[in-house]
Amino acid sequence: MAPPHLLEPMKLERNESSTRTGLSNVRSLLRLLEDALVPGGGEAAEEEKQRLDDYLLQNGQRYSFPAPEHAALCRLLVTRRFLPQRPPQPVQASDHRLRVLQSLRVLLRDERHRDTFVE
């Protein structure tokens, strides 16, 4: 087994790489959230659900989201997906709304994003 000091640089590189990949995924999700959802779903809604699932898997154990992309994600989730859901006809399917709420729950662990939700 290699000495611990030799393993540390590899560990850092992997963390930096996963952070870059994570932010890339967030940026893709931001592009999807900027568009209005079409009632009945469609391809864009399915892709958005998949991206939200990926986001939850990657960030479910985190409690800090300092990147500006995360602030933008929180804002768009609230303004484009959470608030527009008013009766009588919700645009999103219930499983899609659940993913939005789960993503907001994860982001709101970081106090920097709580004001976005309260506003």
Secondary structure, 3 states (H helix, E strand, C coil): CCCHHHHHHHHHHHHHHHHHHHHHHHHHHHHHHHCCCCCCCCHHHHHHHHHHHHHHHHHCCCCCCCCHHHHHHHHHHHHHHHCCCCCCCCCCCHHHHHHHHHHHHHHCCCHHHHHHHHC
